């Protein structure tokens, strides 16, 4: 299985692959379900190897660890997934 950080790097750096609409599904421990968000709401910080910031509707950034990412959807097609929460 391709690690999630490699998939995200491909979205960012491979212009042909990244030229699409992406949705990231991550497990939210509070809601106890997978939450799907548009890739545009994600901010990657240089040097951060454990997760990404998710910009909420209130403008606040929340850190999402990579191990909570469960799926990546490209133009409506599931292109990456991992089993449910541990």
HUPECOR-V606533 format. One record per run of one state. SS is the DSSP state (a for helix, b for strand, c for the rest). FROM is the first residue (numbers start at 0). LEN is the number of residues. Records with the same first field share a line. If there is no record, write none. Layout:
SS=FROM-LEN ; FROM-LEN
This chain:
c=0-3 ; 13-1 ; 18-3 ; 28-4 ; 43-7 ; 55-5 ; 74-2 ; 81-5
a=3-10 ; 14-4 ; 38-3 ; 65-3
b=21-7 ; 32-6 ; 41-2 ; 50-5 ; 60-5 ; 68-6 ; 76-5
